[in-house]
């Protein structure tokens, strides 16, 4: 076992696949990176990643760092595969047989990504020196993930065919997979800081953007398309069949073997590249000297460092201004959560095909890259929360437009080019405003973070921001079902009776009846959220103007850690 500073790993936590995800392209890393300017001990400086050009002296990736860069891309790609399923494909597959409340239960599988701060200090502090600080976690976690995928590949098709009976098991399985991915993410983020030269460090975010987005699209856009019989028959086959090119079980089995293969090769990849080995070993030696000269012995130092990190989080949350800001983070996303959690599901329920939905995600990809760049430029300056307020209002507008898009879905189920364009534009607006909010919020976190505990400070705020978009979803999906009233109309007899739940719908259809929606809970819940969002915006606008006018000293933890 060994210990070291926690800043490296904590400075690199990100919010990809967190609350911003609504079935669109996940917000790629907008993390923080160290500047090239030398800093005094105990201090750190941060710059939002993914929004600016590299700050190093070299404008391109050094040739000597390319092998490590490719390794990072592959590791992030593996991370994106299960997450793309949990955040993208699986909810759409389940919705055809489950209610919104039940899909909300499955959303609990995403929680590990919002709460990984809780165990990230442990991943940073405890490791086996012979294997390496990061590989000590990456190798076993990826091995477990691979074996889990192989096991799920054998049973998942049966589970999703009867989701009402197996919903707890499905949720638990993907909760564990996301937990493993979140843990692997902590370790890979930390490794990225030591496996690349200082001149190439800014390309760590590029590796993550390429890797995670590729894995995510593989499990969302590509999987939905290729596993669809309609898509395969229309574009890839000459003889129609009743099944896609592969099943969910076969897809998981393939990636399970890929996980194990990459992990086996990773065992032969050195923790420190040859050109950085001496530098990294010297840094580790300096850390050991600090530990040995401390009044604590080596074993106590592990516990002491962990305690200090968790204590730092608590002290940050004790600051009055931080408490006000935390309230803003926890309630500000409520207004547009129905749009981002249920609009795509509602469109699928209305008759939009999974293939069309996957195309909207594919179209969103290049725009997401452009949005991130310009949002980053806009968020620089003395008032980084000003674009955040603009994005807040924009997301409320996108939520209101989503209601109209759903309401005017073609009655005959035939999606015209004009209507499909409206769906794409609404998605792009929501995505653009989400990116503006995320990048400007990251810039504000950078501005107020206490340099003495910068990594802990930043990650604490990012985690709470993520959770602010996670906790409302289960409640709101439940309310959609609660507000919905549906009747079963029996054809020949003209009789009708109220039905509740997916089982009752199936019985109605099997009995020759048709479903009549008397009151759609989506519209009511979304309207309530937008109204609450407008009221919240009025309050938040005044509070954020005050918070960003405060001097940096108002955000500092006074007691020396």
C-alpha positions in Angstrom: 0.0 0.0 0.0 1.1 3.6 -0.5 -0.3 7.0 -0.2 0.1 10.3 -2.1 -1.5 13.6 -2.7 -5.1 13.4 -3.7 -5.1 16.5 -5.9 -4.1 14.7 -9.1 -7.0 12.3 -9.2 -9.6 14.7 -7.8 -8.7 17.5 -10.2 -9.7 15.2 -13.0 -13.2 14.2 -12.1 -15.7 15.0 -14.8 -19.4 15.0 -15.4 -19.7 13.1 -18.5 -22.9 11.0 -18.7 -24.2 12.7 -15.7 -27.5 14.6 -15.3 -27.1 16.4 -18.6 -27.7 13.2 -20.6 -31.1 12.9 -22.1 -30.5 10.3 -24.7 -28.4 12.8 -26.7 -24.6 12.9 -27.0 -23.2 12.9 -23.5 -21.4 16.1 -22.5 -17.8 15.4 -23.0 -15.2 16.2 -20.4 -15.0 19.8 -19.4 -12.5 19.0 -16.7 -9.7 20.9 -15.2 -6.1 20.7 -16.0 -2.9 22.1 -14.5 -1.4 25.2 -16.1 2.1 25.2 -17.3 3.0 28.1 -15.0 4.9 26.7 -12.0 3.0 26.8 -8.8 4.1 26.9 -5.2 3.6 23.8 -3.1 0.1 23.3 -1.9 -1.5 25.3 -4.6 -3.1 24.4 -7.9 -4.6 26.2 -10.8 -7.3 25.1 -13.1 -8.5 25.6 -16.7 -11.6 24.1 -18.2 -10.8 21.2 -20.5 -12.4 20.6 -23.8 -13.2 24.2 -24.4 -9.9 25.8 -25.2 -6.9 25.0 -27.4 -4.1 23.2 -25.6 -2.2 25.5 -23.3 1.1 23.7 -23.7 4.0 24.8 -25.8 3.3 22.1 -28.4 0.3 22.6 -30.6 0.1 18.9 -31.5 0.4 15.6 -29.6 4.1 14.6 -29.2 5.0 11.4 -31.1 6.5 9.9 -28.0 3.1 10.3 -26.2 1.0 8.7 -28.9 1.1 5.1 -27.6 -0.2 6.3 -24.2 -2.8 8.5 -25.9 -4.1 5.4 -27.8 -4.2 3.4 -24.6 -6.3 6.1 -22.9 -8.7 6.2 -25.9 -9.2 2.5 -25.7 -9.8 2.5 -21.9 -12.3 5.4 -22.2 -14.0 3.5 -25.1 -14.5 0.5 -22.8 -16.0 2.8 -20.2 -18.4 4.3 -22.7 -19.9 0.9 -23.7 -21.8 -0.1 -20.6 -22.7 3.5 -19.8 -24.1 4.0 -23.3 -26.4 1.1 -22.6 -27.4 2.2 -19.1 -28.0 5.8 -20.1 -29.2 5.3 -23.7 -30.4 2.0 -25.1 -31.8 0.1 -22.1 -34.4 2.7 -21.0 -35.8 2.8 -24.6 -35.9 -1.0 -24.8 -37.7 -1.2 -21.4 -40.2 1.6 -22.1 -42.0 -0.6 -24.6 -43.0 -2.9 -21.8 -42.8 -0.7 -18.7 -44.5 2.4 -17.3 -42.6 5.6 -16.7 -42.4 4.9 -13.0 -40.7 1.6 -13.7 -38.3 3.2 -16.1 -37.6 5.7 -13.3 -36.6 2.8 -11.0 -34.1 1.7 -13.6 -32.6 5.2 -13.6 -31.2 4.4 -10.2 -28.5 2.4 -12.1 -27.0 5.8 -13.1 -26.4 6.9 -9.5 -22.8 5.7 -9.2 -21.6 8.3 -11.8 -23.2 11.1 -9.7 -21.8 9.8 -6.4 -18.3 8.5 -7.3 -16.7 11.3 -5.2 -17.6 9.2 -2.1 -15.0 6.5 -2.9 -12.6 8.4 -5.3 -10.1 9.2 -2.4 -9.9 5.5 -1.7 -9.0 4.7 -5.3 -6.3 7.3 -5.2 -4.8 6.3 -1.9 -4.7 2.5 -1.9 -2.8 0.5 -4.4 -0.2 -2.3 -4.9 3.2 -0.7 -5.8 4.3 -3.7 -7.8 1.3 -3.3 -10.2 1.2 0.4 -10.2 -1.0 3.1 -8.6 -3.6 3.2 -11.4 -3.3 -0.3 -12.9 -3.9 -1.7 -9.4 -7.5 -0.6 -9.9 -8.0 -0.7 -13.7 -6.9 -4.3 -14.2 -9.1 -5.9 -11.5 -12.1 -3.6 -12.2 -12.0 -4.2 -15.9 -11.7 -8.0 -15.3 -14.7 -8.0 -13.1 -16.6 -5.8 -15.7 -15.7 -8.2 -18.5 -16.8 -11.3 -16.5 -20.0 -9.4 -15.6 -20.7 -8.6 -19.2 -20.1 -12.2 -20.2 -22.5 -13.4 -17.5 -25.2 -10.8 -18.5 -24.8 -11.9 -22.1 -26.2 -15.3 -21.2 -29.2 -14.0 -19.3 -30.0 -10.5 -20.4 -32.3 -11.4 -23.4 -34.5 -13.4 -21.0 -34.5 -10.6 -18.5 -35.5 -7.8 -20.9 -38.2 -10.0 -22.5 -40.0 -10.0 -19.1 -38.9 -6.6 -17.6 -41.7 -6.3 -15.1 -40.7 -9.5 -13.4 -37.0 -8.9 -13.6 -36.7 -5.1 -13.2 -34.9 -5.2 -9.9 -32.3 -7.7 -11.3 -31.8 -5.6 -14.5 -31.4 -2.4 -12.4 -28.9 -4.1 -10.0 -26.8 -5.5 -12.9 -26.5 -2.2 -14.6 -26.0 -0.4 -11.3 -22.9 -2.6 -10.7 -21.7 -2.1 -14.3 -21.9 1.7 -13.9 -20.2 1.4 -10.5 -17.3 -0.5 -12.1 -17.1 2.1 -14.9 -17.2 5.0 -12.5 -14.3 3.4 -10.5 -12.4 2.7 -13.6 -13.0 6.3 -14.7 -11.4 7.6 -11.5 -8.3 5.5 -12.0 -7.9 6.2 -15.7 -8.4 10.0 -15.1 -5.5 9.8 -12.6 -3.4 7.8 -14.9 -3.9 10.3 -17.7 -2.0 12.9 -15.6 1.1 10.8 -15.4 1.3 8.8 -18.6 1.5 11.9 -20.9 4.2 14.5 -21.0 3.4 17.9 -19.6 3.4 19.3 -23.2 0.7 16.7 -24.1 -1.3 16.8 -21.0 -4.1 18.8 -22.5 -4.8 16.0 -24.9 -6.0 13.8 -22.1 -9.5 15.4 -22.6 -9.3 14.7 -26.3 -8.6 11.0 -25.5 -11.6 10.9 -23.3 -13.9 12.7 -25.7 -13.0 10.3 -28.5 -13.1 7.2 -26.4 -16.2 7.7 -24.3 -18.2 9.2 -27.2 -17.2 6.3 -29.5 -18.2 3.7 -26.8 -21.4 5.6 -26.1 -22.4 5.8 -29.7 -21.6 2.1 -30.2 -24.0 1.2 -27.4 -26.7 3.7 -28.3 -26.9 4.8 -31.9 -25.1 1.8 -33.6 -26.7 -0.8 -31.3 -30.3 0.5 -31.7 -29.8 0.6 -35.4 -28.1 -2.8 -36.0 -30.3 -4.7 -33.5 -33.4 -3.4 -35.2 -35.0 -5.9 -37.7 -36.5 -3.0 -39.7 -33.2 -1.2 -40.1 -31.3 -4.4 -41.0 -34.0 -5.4 -43.5 -34.2 -2.0 -45.1 -30.5 -1.2 -45.4 -28.4 -4.4 -44.9 -30.3 -7.4 -46.1 -31.8 -8.7 -49.3 -33.9 -11.3 -47.6 -36.0 -9.9 -44.7 -35.8 -11.6 -41.3 -37.6 -11.1 -38.0 -34.5 -10.2 -36.0 -31.7 -7.7 -36.1 -28.0 -8.4 -36.8 -27.4 -9.3 -33.2 -29.2 -9.5 -29.9 -28.5 -7.5 -26.7 -27.0 -10.7 -25.2 -24.6 -11.2 -28.1 -23.6 -7.5 -27.9 -22.7 -7.8 -24.2 -20.9 -11.0 -24.8 -18.7 -9.4 -27.5 -17.8 -6.5 -25.3 -17.2 -8.9 -22.3 -14.4 -10.6 -24.3 -13.1 -7.3 -25.5 -12.8 -6.1 -21.9 -10.8 -9.2 -21.0 -8.6 -9.0 -24.0 -7.7 -5.4 -23.4 -7.1 -6.0 -19.7 -4.8 -8.9 -20.6 -2.8 -6.6 -22.9 -2.8 -3.9 -20.3 -0.9 -6.1 -17.9 2.1 -5.6 -20.3 1.7 -1.9 -20.5 4.0 -0.1 -18.0 2.5 2.2 -15.5 5.0 4.9 -16.4 6.1 5.3 -20.1 9.9 5.0 -20.4 10.5 8.7 -21.1 8.5 9.7 -17.9 9.5 6.8 -15.6 12.4 8.7 -13.9 10.3 11.8 -13.4 7.3 10.0 -12.0 9.5 7.8 -9.8 11.2 11.0 -8.4 7.8 12.5 -7.7 6.7 9.3 -5.9 10.0 9.3 -3.9 9.4 12.9 -2.8 5.9 11.9 -1.6 7.4 9.0 0.4 9.9 11.3 2.0 7.1 13.6 3.1 5.3 10.6 4.6 8.4 9.3 6.4 9.3 12.7 7.9 5.7 13.2 9.1 4.9 12.7 12.7 2.7 9.8 11.6 4.0 6.4 10.5 3.2 5.0 7.1 0.2 3.0 8.1 -1.4 6.0 9.8 -0.7 8.2 6.8 -3.1 6.3 4.7 -6.0 6.8 7.1 -4.9 10.4 7.8 -4.9 11.4 4.1 -8.3 9.8 3.6 -9.6 11.6 6.6 -8.2 14.9 5.5 -9.9 14.7 2.1 -13.3 13.9 3.6 -12.8 16.6 6.2 -12.0 19.0 3.4 -15.3 18.2 1.7 -17.2 18.8 4.9 -15.5 22.2 5.6 -16.2 23.4 2.0 -19.9 22.6 2.6 -19.9 24.6 5.9 -19.2 27.9 4.1 -22.4 30.0 3.9 -21.9 31.1 0.3 -21.2 27.5 -0.7 -24.4 26.4 1.0 -26.4 28.9 -1.0 -24.7 27.8 -4.2 -25.3 24.1 -3.3 -29.1 24.8 -3.0 -28.9 26.4 -6.5 -27.1 23.3 -7.9 -29.7 20.9 -6.3 -32.9 22.7 -7.5 -31.9 24.5 -10.7 -32.3 21.5 -13.0 -35.8 20.6 -11.9 -37.5 22.7 -14.5 -36.3 20.8 -17.5 -36.0 17.3 -16.2 -39.2 16.0 -17.7 -38.0 17.1 -21.1 -34.6 15.5 -20.7 -35.8 12.3 -19.0 -39.1 11.6 -20.8 -39.5 13.5 -24.1 -37.6 10.8 -26.1 -39.5 8.1 -24.3 -42.8 9.8 -25.1 -41.8 10.2 -28.8 -41.0 6.5 -28.9 -44.4 5.8 -27.3 -46.1 7.9 -29.9 -44.5 6.0 -32.7 -41.1 7.5 -33.5 -38.8 4.6 -34.4 -35.6 3.9 -32.4 -33.7 4.2 -35.7 -35.0 7.8 -36.2 -34.1 8.6 -32.7 -30.6 7.2 -33.1 -30.2 9.4 -36.2 -31.0 12.5 -34.2 -28.2 11.6 -31.8 -25.8 11.0 -34.7 -26.6 14.4 -36.2 -26.1 16.0 -32.8 -22.5 14.7 -32.6 -20.6 17.4 -34.7 -22.8 20.2 -33.3 -21.9 19.1 -29.8 -18.2 19.6 -30.5 -18.8 23.1 -31.9 -21.1 24.0 -29.1 -18.5 23.1 -26.5 -15.8 25.2 -28.2 -17.9 28.4 -28.4 -19.5 27.9 -25.0 -16.0 27.7 -23.5 -15.0 31.0 -25.1 -18.2 32.7 -23.9 -17.7 31.5 -20.4 -14.4 33.3 -19.8 -14.5 36.6 -18.0 -15.5 38.1 -14.7 -19.1 36.8 -14.9 -19.0 33.1 -15.8 -22.5 32.5 -14.5 -24.1 35.0 -17.0 -24.1 32.4 -19.8 -25.3 29.9 -17.3 -28.4 32.0 -16.7 -28.9 32.3 -20.4 -28.6 28.5 -20.8 -31.1 28.1 -17.9 -33.7 30.1 -19.8 -32.8 28.3 -23.0 -33.4 24.9 -21.5 -36.8 26.0 -20.2 -37.6 27.1 -23.7 -36.5 23.8 -25.1 -38.7 22.0 -22.5 -41.7 24.1 -23.6 -40.9 23.4 -27.3 -40.6 19.6 -26.5 -44.2 19.7 -25.3 -45.3 21.1 -28.6 -43.3 18.6 -30.6 -44.8 15.7 -28.7 -48.4 17.2 -28.9 -48.2 17.6 -32.7 -46.8 14.1 -33.4 -48.6 12.9 -36.6 -51.8 11.2 -35.8 -51.2 8.6 -38.5 -47.8 7.8 -37.1 -46.1 8.8 -40.4 -43.1 11.1 -39.6 -42.6 13.7 -42.3 -39.3 15.3 -43.1 -40.6 18.6 -41.7 -41.6 17.0 -38.4 -38.4 15.1 -38.2 -36.5 18.3 -38.7 -38.4 19.9 -35.8 -37.4 17.0 -33.6 -33.8 17.5 -34.5 -33.9 21.3 -33.9 -35.5 20.8 -30.5 -32.8 18.3 -29.6 -30.1 20.7 -30.8 -31.5 23.6 -28.8 -31.6 21.5 -25.6 -28.1 20.2 -26.2 -26.7 23.7 -27.0 -28.2 25.2 -23.8 -27.1 22.3 -21.7 -23.5 22.7 -23.0 -23.5 26.4 -22.2 -24.7 25.8 -18.7 -22.2 23.0 -18.1 -19.1 24.9 -19.4 -19.9 28.1 -17.6 -20.6 26.3 -14.4 -17.2 24.6 -14.7 -15.6 28.0 -15.3 -17.3 29.4 -12.1 -16.1 26.4 -10.1 -12.6 27.1 -11.4 -12.9 30.8 -10.3 -14.0 30.1 -6.8 -12.1 27.0 -5.9 -9.8 27.3 -2.9 -6.3 26.6 -4.3 -5.3 24.9 -1.0 -7.8 22.1 -1.6 -8.6 22.8 -5.2 -9.3 19.2 -6.3 -11.5 18.4 -3.4 -13.3 21.7 -3.8 -14.0 21.3 -7.5 -15.0 17.7 -7.3 -17.4 18.3 -4.4 -19.2 21.0 -6.3 -19.3 18.9 -9.5 -20.7 15.9 -7.7 -23.5 18.0 -6.2 -24.2 19.6 -9.5 -24.5 16.1 -11.1 -26.8 14.9 -8.3 -29.0 17.9 -8.8 -30.0 16.4 -12.2 -30.3 12.9 -10.9 -32.6 13.0 -7.9 -35.7 14.5 -9.6 -36.0 11.9 -12.3 -37.4 9.1 -10.3 -40.0 11.4 -8.8 -41.0 13.0 -12.1 -41.3 9.8 -14.0 -43.6 8.5 -11.2 -45.8 11.7 -11.5 -46.2 11.2 -15.3 -47.8 7.9 -14.6 -49.8 9.3 -11.6 -51.3 12.1 -13.7 -52.1 9.9 -16.7 -55.6 8.6 -17.2 -56.3 5.9 -19.9 -59.3 4.0 -20.9 -59.7 0.7 -22.7 -62.4 1.0 -25.5 -63.9 -2.3 -26.5 -64.6 -2.2 -30.2 -67.9 -3.8 -30.9 -69.6 -3.2 -27.6 -68.6 0.5 -27.2 -67.9 -0.1 -23.5 -64.9 1.4 -21.8 -63.1 1.1 -18.5 -60.1 2.8 -16.9 -56.8 1.0 -17.0 -53.7 1.4 -14.9 -50.3 -0.1 -15.7 -48.7 -1.9 -18.6 -50.3 -5.2 -17.7 -53.8 -3.7 -18.1 -52.8 -2.2 -21.4 -51.7 -5.6 -22.7 -54.9 -7.3 -21.6 -56.9 -4.6 -23.3 -55.0 -5.1 -26.6 -55.3 -8.9 -26.4 -59.0 -8.5 -25.8 -59.4 -6.5 -29.0 -59.7 -3.2 -27.3 -57.9 0.1 -28.1 -56.2 2.5 -25.6 -57.7 6.0 -25.3 -55.6 8.6 -23.4 -58.0 10.8 -21.5 -55.2 12.8 -19.8 -51.5 12.6 -20.6 -49.4 13.0 -17.5 -46.4 14.1 -19.6 -48.0 17.4 -20.4 -49.1 18.1 -16.9 -45.8 17.2 -15.3 -43.7 19.1 -17.9 -45.9 22.2 -17.5 -45.5 22.1 -13.7 -41.8 21.7 -14.0 -41.4 24.6 -16.5 -43.5 26.9 -14.2 -41.3 25.9 -11.2 -38.3 26.4 -13.4 -39.4 30.0 -14.3 -39.9 30.8 -10.6 -36.6 29.3 -9.8 -34.8 31.2 -12.5 -36.1 34.5 -11.1 -34.7 33.7 -7.7 -31.5 32.1 -9.0 -30.7 35.0 -11.3 -30.6 37.4 -8.3 -28.6 35.0 -6.2 -26.0 34.2 -8.9 -25.4 37.9 -9.5 -24.6 38.3 -5.9 -22.4 35.1 -5.6 -20.2 35.9 -8.6 -19.7 39.5 -7.3 -18.1 38.1 -4.1 -14.3 38.2 -3.7 -12.4 34.9 -3.8 -11.8 35.2 0.0 -15.6 34.6 0.5 -15.1 31.1 -0.9 -12.1 30.1 1.1 -11.9 27.6 3.9 -10.3 29.7 6.7 -8.9 26.9 8.8 -5.7 25.5 7.5 -6.0 21.9 6.5 
